[in-house]
Amino acid sequence: MGNGSGVARSTPEGAPTRPGEVRVGVVTVAITRAPARFAPSVESCEVQYRITGTATAAQLEVRDRGGTLLARIAGIPFATGANTYTWDGRTNQGTARFATPHDSALALKIVTTPAAESAPRAVAIEVHSIEVADGRTGDNPERMLRPESGSDRDPRVELTATVKLKRSNNTGVVTQVAIGVDWVYEADAANCPRNKGGKDDTSRHFEAVSGFAMTGGNSYAANPTNTSGQSRVKFVASEVAGDKFRLVARVLQTPGTRTSAVLATQRGRTYEVWRQFTYSNFFQIPSGVSLATISTEANVQTVFTPAFTKFNRGAGAVRDVTNASLTGEYLAPLAAPRASELPAASRLKFTSDGEDTRTVTVRGKVRSTNAGGEVTGTSDDSETITLRGTTPATGTKYFQKLDRVTVSASNPARALNMEPADGPHAGNADHVMNITMFLGRGTSVPLDLVFEDESAVQTKAQAWVDRNWRGINSAVDSLRSATSSGYCMVGGRYLHPKHASGRTTRTTFYAGYSNITITAVSTDSSGTLLTAHPDAPWPVAFLGWASRNLIIILQGGASGQAQDVVRHEVAHASDHHPFGTGSGSSGASDHCAQTRCLMAQIEGRGQLCTTGTDHSRKRMMGWQLP
């Protein structure tokens, strides 16, 4: 509490009677005691003063630090001698309010009638502290999670600044005084710039909270505290993951003048923007790779944490595929070639030019059939046919290729002809030949004879492969119907018997044509078409197979590869800036050109890359890179 005698003043014609006092007439007044500071609305300002002489009235005048009159309170005690008046801190000039720290220091003066006034006494209203809170608890309260959907997806956090004033005893207290709070943010230097998707001081960063009128909105916000001592605003961060912002609440000497003196300041927590997405549709084929194990949040999150992105596995975890036709080891069965897709094959017919009962044995690739007459492939086989002289002798086996013909004995007197019993075939003549010419002095001749040109057979084989792929696509469509229309992942085993790693997937339908090739899958990592003999296992350059947002995670490959496929495909479903145009003849988008990046088009492994403008990590975060 301040003590000391005031300075008494009377009318200007007076003369000094003692040091510090002017006496004119008979009235003088001096403030003898007032608090150094007080907190309006919680405590009052008690002013003690002394009047000498006979006064007929007295009033208290309060001016702010600039001299503007805030309050003139008439009718205060004016008895000769000691007096006390307790001011509640309210103003009555202009809008009635409590005096604020922005007015401080106040100048208090007692004015009497007849005219006399005390020397002004300084009384302060001071900010004790500011507390900044956001009401967040639990793990990672500093994370600002970007909404997963909606037209406006900038993450927001509501902040409350509680301002306390100093009591006369220097402790802090919440008051009803309207104290202007100035909100600003400190952006991390590594934040994404505006031209790449981030924000700057010209961007909207603040929004008003209901019940708290606000000015500003871009680089700052300002509003007064309410009767509970609180100021509230909503901070609007950028939508780029990894951007960091620290919020600062300040009380300025002059509200709205950001260059004025800072009376108090308090920094809140530093916030970190995170993106998030939920992948809900996981399905399991019983014999397939276990998505329940490899799609856990712990297993998938490890590659997204450096990109400040949170993966949520949706409720219900992994569900079983319920369509019984889609729950086997293979998603689609092997469809055998149709007659139009098989190489030509024929029985053999032998004719001699005279009486002849020798036998002829033919070796080669012979069609195999099942009990229903369906062709199941070819096998190395032979057939012995007894000649009937000039009457044609026809075998019963269908040969795709002839490797050797052997006659039981040499007979130079006879000419022996061989021809296909089932007619000529595309691209070839009748294949009628005098095999005696080939036998020469011996009884056996090696042959390399087929009944159809390679080019024609290759076209047939490709048609067979394409039809099997259509079967795979049909099975995938059925799987789509059995699962979900959104992003969907299925833990499977094999797409097709021809893709069964380590299994007996070789067929013998085209065994007589060792040089033909078919295209089995679009591209590999080098952009070269993957080809194979149609009877060989068909090459497959992936463990994850996608069709209209349906991802089938397949068994096989190196340890951990299926895990990488899950992470890769989950990343496609995240909210990100496109990873790039990838590689390969298809020109597929949303793949990184860096072959060692998780988001490489073929065999993406490991982590999101941080290379140049490819930088898949920043693209995941939302950076708009070229």
MIMI-472579 format. One record per residue (C-alpha): x, y, z. Coordinates in steps of 0.25 Angstrom, whole numbers. Layout:
# MIMI-472579
node X X	Y Y	Z Z
...
//
This chain:
# MIMI-472579
node X 0	Y 0	Z 0
node X 5	Y 14	Z -3
node X 7	Y 24	Z 8
node X 11	Y 38	Z 8
node X 5	Y 52	Z 8
node X -2	Y 57	Z -4
node X 0	Y 71	Z -10
node X -11	Y 80	Z -7
node X -15	Y 91	Z -17
node X -25	Y 102	Z -16
node X -28	Y 113	Z -26
node X -17	Y 119	Z -35
node X -15	Y 132	Z -27
node X -9	Y 125	Z -15
node X 5	Y 125	Z -9
node X 13	Y 114	Z -3
node X 11	Y 112	Z 12
node X 20	Y 99	Z 13
node X 28	Y 92	Z 4
node X 20	Y 84	Z -7
node X 7	Y 91	Z -3
node X 0	Y 103	Z -9
node X -11	Y 109	Z 0
node X -22	Y 119	Z -5
node X -34	Y 121	Z 3
node X -36	Y 111	Z 14
node X -37	Y 97	Z 7
node X -26	Y 87	Z 3
node X -27	Y 72	Z 0
node X -16	Y 61	Z -1
node X -17	Y 46	Z -4
node X -10	Y 40	Z 8
node X -11	Y 25	Z 4
node X -15	Y 17	Z -8
node X -11	Y 3	Z -13
node X 1	Y 1	Z -22
node X -8	Y -8	Z -31
node X -22	Y -15	Z -30
node X -30	Y -25	Z -38
node X -43	Y -19	Z -42
node X -56	Y -27	Z -40
node X -49	Y -36	Z -29
node X -44	Y -25	Z -20
node X -46	Y -10	Z -19
node X -37	Y 2	Z -18
node X -37	Y 9	Z -5
node X -33	Y 23	Z -5
node X -30	Y 30	Z 8
node X -29	Y 46	Z 7
node X -29	Y 58	Z 17
node X -36	Y 71	Z 15
node X -33	Y 83	Z 23
node X -42	Y 95	Z 23
node X -57	Y 94	Z 20
node X -61	Y 87	Z 7
node X -75	Y 86	Z 2
node X -73	Y 75	Z -8
node X -62	Y 65	Z -13
node X -60	Y 56	Z -25
node X -51	Y 45	Z -30
node X -45	Y 46	Z -43
node X -38	Y 35	Z -50
node X -30	Y 36	Z -63
node X -22	Y 26	Z -71
node X -8	Y 26	Z -75
node X -10	Y 36	Z -86
node X -18	Y 46	Z -78
node X -32	Y 42	Z -83
node X -43	Y 43	Z -72
node X -48	Y 29	Z -69
node X -57	Y 32	Z -57
node X -62	Y 44	Z -49
node X -69	Y 40	Z -36
node X -76	Y 51	Z -29
node X -82	Y 51	Z -15
node X -70	Y 45	Z -8
node X -67	Y 48	Z 7
node X -62	Y 63	Z 9
node X -62	Y 65	Z 24
node X -50	Y 72	Z 29
node X -39	Y 63	Z 33
node X -37	Y 48	Z 29
node X -46	Y 42	Z 19
node X -47	Y 29	Z 11
node X -54	Y 25	Z -2
node X -54	Y 11	Z -8
node X -54	Y 11	Z -23
node X -59	Y -2	Z -30
node X -51	Y 0	Z -42
node X -62	Y 3	Z -51
node X -62	Y 15	Z -61
node X -73	Y 24	Z -64
node X -68	Y 33	Z -76
node X -73	Y 27	Z -89
node X -76	Y 12	Z -88
node X -76	Y 7	Z -74
node X -66	Y -4	Z -71
node X -55	Y -8	Z -62
node X -42	Y -1	Z -64
node X -32	Y -10	Z -70
node X -17	Y -13	Z -71
node X -17	Y -5	Z -84
node X -21	Y 8	Z -76
node X -10	Y 6	Z -66
node X -4	Y 12	Z -59
node X -16	Y 20	Z -54
node X -15	Y 34	Z -48
node X -25	Y 36	Z -37
node X -28	Y 50	Z -32
node X -38	Y 56	Z -21
node X -44	Y 69	Z -25
node X -52	Y 78	Z -15
node X -61	Y 90	Z -15
node X -57	Y 100	Z -12
node X -47	Y 97	Z -23
node X -35	Y 89	Z -18
node X -29	Y 76	Z -23
node X -19	Y 66	Z -19
node X -6	Y 62	Z -26
node X -9	Y 50	Z -35
node X -6	Y 37	Z -29
node X -2	Y 25	Z -38
node X -9	Y 12	Z -37
node X -6	Y 0	Z -46
node X -14	Y -11	Z -52
node X -5	Y -22	Z -56
node X -5	Y -35	Z -63
node X 0	Y -46	Z -54
node X 0	Y -58	Z -63
node X -6	Y -64	Z -76
node X -10	Y -79	Z -76
node X -12	Y -85	Z -90
node X -20	Y -98	Z -90
node X -26	Y -107	Z -101
node X -33	Y -117	Z -93
node X -26	Y -129	Z -99
node X -21	Y -141	Z -91
node X -16	Y -155	Z -94
node X -5	Y -159	Z -104
node X 0	Y -149	Z -114
node X -8	Y -137	Z -110
node X 1	Y -129	Z -119
node X -4	Y -136	Z -132
node X -14	Y -128	Z -140
node X -21	Y -139	Z -148
node X -26	Y -135	Z -162
node X -40	Y -139	Z -164
node X -42	Y -151	Z -173
node X -53	Y -145	Z -181
node X -61	Y -132	Z -184
node X -58	Y -120	Z -193
node X -50	Y -112	Z -182
node X -40	Y -122	Z -176
node X -30	Y -112	Z -170
node X -28	Y -118	Z -156
node X -33	Y -109	Z -144
node X -31	Y -107	Z -129
node X -38	Y -98	Z -120
node X -30	Y -90	Z -110
node X -33	Y -83	Z -97
node X -25	Y -72	Z -91
node X -28	Y -70	Z -76
node X -22	Y -56	Z -72
node X -20	Y -53	Z -57
node X -18	Y -39	Z -51
node X -9	Y -36	Z -39
node X -16	Y -34	Z -26
node X -11	Y -23	Z -17
node X -3	Y -34	Z -10
node X 4	Y -38	Z -23
node X -4	Y -52	Z -25
node X -11	Y -55	Z -38
node X -26	Y -55	Z -39
node X -37	Y -57	Z -50
node X -45	Y -45	Z -52
node X -57	Y -40	Z -60
node X -48	Y -29	Z -66
node X -48	Y -29	Z -81
node X -34	Y -31	Z -85
node X -30	Y -31	Z -99
node X -22	Y -44	Z -104
node X -14	Y -44	Z -116
node X -12	Y -58	Z -122
node X 0	Y -61	Z -132
node X 6	Y -73	Z -137
node X 21	Y -77	Z -139
node X 22	Y -86	Z -151
node X 34	Y -96	Z -152
node X 44	Y -92	Z -163
node X 43	Y -106	Z -169
node X 28	Y -105	Z -172
node X 23	Y -107	Z -186
node X 23	Y -93	Z -193
node X 10	Y -88	Z -199
node X 14	Y -90	Z -213
node X 15	Y -105	Z -210
node X 2	Y -107	Z -202
node X 5	Y -100	Z -189
node X 1	Y -87	Z -183
node X 8	Y -73	Z -180
node X 3	Y -61	Z -173
node X -7	Y -58	Z -184
node X -14	Y -71	Z -181
node X -26	Y -72	Z -171
node X -20	Y -77	Z -158
node X -31	Y -73	Z -148
node X -46	Y -74	Z -147
node X -55	Y -69	Z -136
node X -61	Y -78	Z -125
node X -76	Y -76	Z -122
node X -78	Y -65	Z -112
node X -64	Y -59	Z -114
node X -64	Y -48	Z -125
node X -51	Y -47	Z -132
node X -43	Y -38	Z -141
node X -32	Y -42	Z -150
node X -31	Y -56	Z -155
node X -19	Y -58	Z -164
node X -5	Y -55	Z -157
node X -12	Y -52	Z -143
node X -25	Y -51	Z -136
node X -30	Y -43	Z -124
node X -42	Y -42	Z -115
node X -44	Y -38	Z -100
node X -46	Y -47	Z -89
node X -60	Y -50	Z -84
node X -65	Y -49	Z -70
node X -58	Y -62	Z -66
node X -44	Y -56	Z -71
node X -44	Y -65	Z -83
node X -41	Y -62	Z -98
node X -44	Y -73	Z -108
node X -40	Y -75	Z -123
node X -39	Y -86	Z -132
node X -25	Y -88	Z -139
node X -26	Y -94	Z -153
node X -13	Y -101	Z -157
node X -9	Y -105	Z -171
node X -13	Y -118	Z -176
node X 1	Y -123	Z -179
node X 6	Y -134	Z -170
node X 18	Y -130	Z -162
node X 16	Y -115	Z -162
node X 18	Y -110	Z -148
node X 12	Y -98	Z -141
node X 14	Y -92	Z -127
node X 2	Y -83	Z -122
node X 5	Y -70	Z -114
node X -4	Y -62	Z -105
node X 0	Y -48	Z -102
node X -6	Y -36	Z -95
node X -2	Y -23	Z -102
node X -1	Y -9	Z -96
node X -10	Y -4	Z -107
node X -20	Y -15	Z -113
node X -20	Y -16	Z -128
node X -6	Y -9	Z -129
node X 3	Y -21	Z -131
node X 16	Y -12	Z -129
node X 12	Y -7	Z -116
node X 19	Y -12	Z -103
node X 16	Y -26	Z -98
node X 10	Y -26	Z -84
node X 10	Y -42	Z -83
node X 12	Y -53	Z -92
node X 10	Y -69	Z -91
node X 14	Y -79	Z -102
node X 5	Y -91	Z -103
node X 9	Y -105	Z -108
node X 15	Y -107	Z -121
node X 5	Y -114	Z -130
node X 9	Y -124	Z -141
node X 0	Y -127	Z -153
node X -3	Y -141	Z -156
node X -11	Y -148	Z -167
node X -20	Y -160	Z -164
node X -27	Y -170	Z -172
node X -35	Y -182	Z -169
node X -35	Y -195	Z -177
node X -47	Y -204	Z -173
node X -48	Y -214	Z -183
node X -39	Y -226	Z -180
node X -44	Y -240	Z -185
node X -38	Y -253	Z -183
node X -38	Y -266	Z -192
node X -36	Y -277	Z -182
node X -24	Y -283	Z -189
node X -18	Y -270	Z -192
node X -7	Y -261	Z -186
node X -11	Y -256	Z -172
node X -16	Y -241	Z -174
node X -20	Y -242	Z -159
node X -5	Y -243	Z -156
node X 2	Y -234	Z -166
node X -9	Y -222	Z -167
node X -8	Y -219	Z -152
node X -7	Y -204	Z -149
node X 7	Y -207	Z -142
node X 12	Y -214	Z -155
node X 7	Y -204	Z -165
node X 9	Y -191	Z -157
node X 24	Y -192	Z -157
node X 26	Y -187	Z -171
node X 16	Y -176	Z -169
node X 21	Y -170	Z -156
node X 32	Y -162	Z -163
node X 22	Y -156	Z -172
node X 13	Y -152	Z -160
node X 2	Y -160	Z -165
node X -7	Y -169	Z -156
node X -12	Y -182	Z -161
node X -25	Y -187	Z -155
node X -30	Y -201	Z -158
node X -45	Y -200	Z -158
node X -54	Y -207	Z -148
node X -57	Y -222	Z -150
node X -42	Y -225	Z -154
node X -41	Y -236	Z -164
node X -54	Y -243	Z -169
node X -55	Y -256	Z -176
node X -59	Y -257	Z -191
node X -72	Y -264	Z -190
node X -74	Y -268	Z -205
node X -70	Y -283	Z -205
node X -66	Y -282	Z -219
node X -55	Y -272	Z -216
node X -49	Y -279	Z -203
node X -40	Y -289	Z -210
node X -25	Y -289	Z -212
node X -27	Y -283	Z -225
node X -36	Y -271	Z -228
node X -38	Y -276	Z -242
node X -37	Y -290	Z -248
node X -28	Y -294	Z -260
node X -37	Y -295	Z -272
node X -32	Y -305	Z -282
node X -31	Y -301	Z -296
node X -43	Y -302	Z -305
node X -41	Y -310	Z -318
node X -39	Y -296	Z -326
node X -28	Y -293	Z -316
node X -20	Y -306	Z -318
node X -9	Y -309	Z -328
node X -14	Y -318	Z -339
node X -12	Y -333	Z -337
node X -15	Y -345	Z -346
node X -15	Y -360	Z -347
node X -5	Y -366	Z -357
node X -8	Y -373	Z -369
node X 2	Y -382	Z -376
node X 1	Y -388	Z -390
node X 10	Y -397	Z -398
node X 11	Y -399	Z -413
node X 10	Y -414	Z -413
node X 7	Y -426	Z -404
node X 13	Y -422	Z -390
node X 11	Y -427	Z -376
node X 22	Y -420	Z -369
node X 20	Y -412	Z -356
node X 23	Y -397	Z -355
node X 25	Y -391	Z -341
node X 23	Y -376	Z -339
node X 29	Y -369	Z -327
node X 25	Y -354	Z -323
node X 16	Y -345	Z -315
node X 2	Y -352	Z -314
node X -10	Y -345	Z -309
node X -15	Y -350	Z -295
node X -30	Y -350	Z -292
node X -38	Y -353	Z -280
node X -50	Y -362	Z -279
node X -59	Y -351	Z -284
node X -51	Y -349	Z -296
node X -45	Y -336	Z -292
node X -31	Y -333	Z -296
node X -22	Y -333	Z -284
node X -9	Y -330	Z -290
node X 1	Y -338	Z -298
node X 11	Y -349	Z -295
node X 23	Y -356	Z -301
node X 17	Y -369	Z -307
node X 18	Y -378	Z -318
node X 8	Y -386	Z -327
node X 11	Y -399	Z -336
node X 3	Y -400	Z -349
node X 3	Y -413	Z -357
node X 3	Y -410	Z -372
node X -8	Y -415	Z -381
node X -1	Y -413	Z -395
node X -8	Y -403	Z -404
node X -19	Y -402	Z -394
node X -17	Y -391	Z -384
node X -14	Y -395	Z -370
node X -18	Y -384	Z -360
node X -14	Y -383	Z -346
node X -23	Y -379	Z -334
node X -14	Y -369	Z -327
node X -14	Y -354	Z -329
node X 0	Y -349	Z -331
node X 4	Y -334	Z -329
node X 18	Y -336	Z -333
node X 26	Y -348	Z -340
node X 40	Y -351	Z -334
node X 43	Y -364	Z -341
node X 38	Y -374	Z -350
node X 43	Y -389	Z -350
node X 40	Y -400	Z -360
node X 41	Y -414	Z -356
node X 49	Y -418	Z -368
node X 56	Y -412	Z -380
node X 49	Y -415	Z -393
node X 55	Y -407	Z -405
node X 45	Y -413	Z -414
node X 34	Y -405	Z -407
node X 31	Y -390	Z -406
node X 24	Y -386	Z -393
node X 16	Y -374	Z -392
node X 12	Y -367	Z -379
node X 1	Y -356	Z -377
node X -8	Y -350	Z -367
node X -21	Y -357	Z -366
node X -29	Y -345	Z -362
node X -26	Y -336	Z -374
node X -17	Y -324	Z -376
node X -16	Y -313	Z -366
node X -14	Y -298	Z -366
node X -1	Y -294	Z -372
node X 3	Y -308	Z -376
node X 2	Y -317	Z -388
node X -4	Y -331	Z -387
node X 10	Y -336	Z -381
node X 9	Y -348	Z -391
node X 23	Y -353	Z -392
node X 30	Y -365	Z -397
node X 37	Y -369	Z -384
node X 45	Y -380	Z -392
node X 54	Y -368	Z -397
node X 57	Y -364	Z -382
node X 59	Y -379	Z -378
node X 70	Y -381	Z -388
node X 78	Y -393	Z -385
node X 73	Y -393	Z -370
node X 59	Y -396	Z -364
node X 58	Y -384	Z -355
node X 58	Y -369	Z -358
node X 57	Y -357	Z -348
node X 47	Y -347	Z -351
node X 43	Y -333	Z -346
node X 29	Y -332	Z -352
node X 17	Y -324	Z -347
node X 4	Y -322	Z -354
node X 2	Y -307	Z -352
node X 12	Y -295	Z -354
node X 18	Y -289	Z -341
node X 11	Y -275	Z -343
node X -3	Y -281	Z -344
node X 0	Y -289	Z -331
node X 5	Y -277	Z -324
node X -7	Y -269	Z -327
node X -16	Y -281	Z -322
node X -7	Y -282	Z -309
node X -9	Y -267	Z -306
node X -24	Y -268	Z -308
node X -24	Y -279	Z -297
node X -15	Y -270	Z -288
node X -24	Y -258	Z -290
node X -37	Y -267	Z -287
node X -31	Y -271	Z -274
node X -28	Y -257	Z -271
node X -42	Y -253	Z -273
node X -46	Y -264	Z -264
node X -37	Y -258	Z -253
node X -43	Y -244	Z -256
node X -57	Y -251	Z -254
node X -53	Y -257	Z -241
node X -48	Y -244	Z -237
node X -61	Y -237	Z -240
node X -68	Y -248	Z -232
node X -59	Y -245	Z -221
node X -62	Y -231	Z -222
node X -77	Y -234	Z -220
node X -74	Y -242	Z -208
node X -66	Y -232	Z -201
node X -67	Y -217	Z -203
node X -68	Y -206	Z -213
node X -58	Y -197	Z -207
node X -43	Y -199	Z -205
node X -42	Y -214	Z -202
node X -31	Y -224	Z -198
node X -32	Y -239	Z -199
node X -22	Y -249	Z -193
node X -21	Y -260	Z -204
node X -12	Y -271	Z -208
node X -11	Y -272	Z -223
node X -18	Y -265	Z -234
node X -17	Y -277	Z -243
node X -10	Y -290	Z -243
node X -1	Y -285	Z -254
node X 4	Y -275	Z -243
node X 6	Y -285	Z -232
node X 20	Y -283	Z -227
node X 27	Y -296	Z -225
node X 16	Y -304	Z -230
node X 14	Y -313	Z -242
node X 9	Y -303	Z -251
node X 14	Y -309	Z -264
node X 5	Y -313	Z -275
node X 7	Y -321	Z -288
node X -3	Y -316	Z -297
node X 7	Y -309	Z -306
node X 19	Y -319	Z -304
node X 22	Y -321	Z -319
node X 25	Y -306	Z -320
node X 37	Y -303	Z -312
node X 39	Y -289	Z -318
node X 26	Y -282	Z -316
node X 24	Y -272	Z -305
node X 12	Y -264	Z -300
node X 11	Y -251	Z -292
node X 6	Y -255	Z -278
node X 6	Y -242	Z -270
node X 8	Y -227	Z -274
node X 22	Y -223	Z -270
node X 33	Y -225	Z -261
node X 41	Y -214	Z -254
node X 50	Y -212	Z -266
node X 38	Y -209	Z -275
node X 40	Y -222	Z -283
node X 29	Y -231	Z -287
node X 29	Y -244	Z -278
node X 28	Y -256	Z -287
node X 28	Y -271	Z -285
node X 25	Y -284	Z -292
node X 10	Y -286	Z -290
node X 12	Y -300	Z -283
node X 22	Y -294	Z -274
node X 18	Y -287	Z -261
node X 14	Y -273	Z -265
node X 23	Y -262	Z -259
node X 17	Y -252	Z -250
node X 24	Y -240	Z -245
node X 16	Y -237	Z -233
node X 10	Y -242	Z -220
node X -1	Y -232	Z -220
node X -11	Y -231	Z -231
node X -20	Y -219	Z -233
node X -33	Y -218	Z -240
node X -42	Y -206	Z -238
node X -37	Y -203	Z -224
node X -38	Y -218	Z -220
node X -24	Y -223	Z -215
node X -21	Y -237	Z -214
node X -9	Y -240	Z -206
node X -3	Y -253	Z -210
node X 6	Y -264	Z -204
node X 20	Y -266	Z -208
node X 33	Y -258	Z -210
node X 44	Y -254	Z -201
node X 41	Y -253	Z -186
node X 34	Y -240	Z -182
node X 30	Y -237	Z -197
node X 15	Y -239	Z -194
node X 17	Y -229	Z -183
node X 23	Y -218	Z -192
node X 11	Y -221	Z -202
node X 1	Y -218	Z -192
node X 8	Y -205	Z -188
node X 9	Y -201	Z -202
node X -5	Y -203	Z -205
node X -10	Y -197	Z -193
node X -2	Y -185	Z -196
node X -9	Y -184	Z -209
node X -22	Y -182	Z -201
node X -17	Y -171	Z -193
node X -19	Y -156	Z -195
node X -7	Y -152	Z -202
node X -1	Y -144	Z -214
node X 1	Y -154	Z -225
node X 14	Y -162	Z -224
node X 18	Y -160	Z -239
node X 16	Y -167	Z -252
node X 24	Y -179	Z -248
node X 30	Y -188	Z -259
node X 26	Y -198	Z -269
node X 19	Y -198	Z -282
node X 5	Y -196	Z -276
node X 10	Y -182	Z -271
node X 2	Y -185	Z -258
node X 1	Y -173	Z -249
node X 3	Y -172	Z -234
node X 16	Y -179	Z -234
node X 30	Y -174	Z -230
node X 41	Y -175	Z -241
node X 51	Y -178	Z -230
node X 53	Y -193	Z -230
node X 56	Y -194	Z -216
node X 44	Y -187	Z -211
node X 32	Y -194	Z -205
node X 24	Y -187	Z -215
node X 32	Y -193	Z -227
node X 22	Y -199	Z -237
node X 28	Y -212	Z -237
node X 33	Y -219	Z -224
node X 33	Y -206	Z -216
node X 40	Y -209	Z -203
node X 45	Y -203	Z -190
node X 42	Y -188	Z -187
node X 36	Y -176	Z -194
node X 48	Y -170	Z -202
node X 53	Y -156	Z -199
node X 60	Y -154	Z -212
node X 59	Y -140	Z -220
node X 45	Y -137	Z -225
node X 41	Y -151	Z -225
node X 41	Y -151	Z -210
node X 30	Y -160	Z -207
node X 30	Y -157	Z -192
node X 27	Y -142	Z -195
node X 16	Y -146	Z -205
node X 10	Y -155	Z -194
node X 10	Y -143	Z -185
node X 3	Y -134	Z -196
node X 14	Y -126	Z -202
node X 10	Y -123	Z -216
node X 23	Y -127	Z -223
node X 24	Y -126	Z -239
//
